[in-house]
Amino acid sequence: MGHSETDCRAVLESLYLYLDGEIAAEEVTVIQIHLEDCNGCLHRYDFERDFKELVHRKCREGSMPANLVDRIRTNIRAALGE
């Protein structure tokens, strides 16, 4: 079954909410069905899930260098155009 670019875009826009369990049950079902049928979105989901797990695991291993938090904040502000 093919998916339109709009379907994929909607799924990818909700991907982090889906990964964090922060969307309604109906949306979860729609995303799960889409991921079963769309290898491109499934690949992106797998990557994002694995990346999120890696960050979580690394953050538990110890404290971050003080300047890392500042660099992350600076990069986020720059990306948001602040």
Secondary structure, DSSP 8 states (H G I E B T S, - for coil): ----HHHHHHHHHTHHHHHTT-S-HHHHHHHHHHHHH-HHHHHHHHHHHHHHHHHHHHHHSS---HHHHHHHHHHHHHHHT-
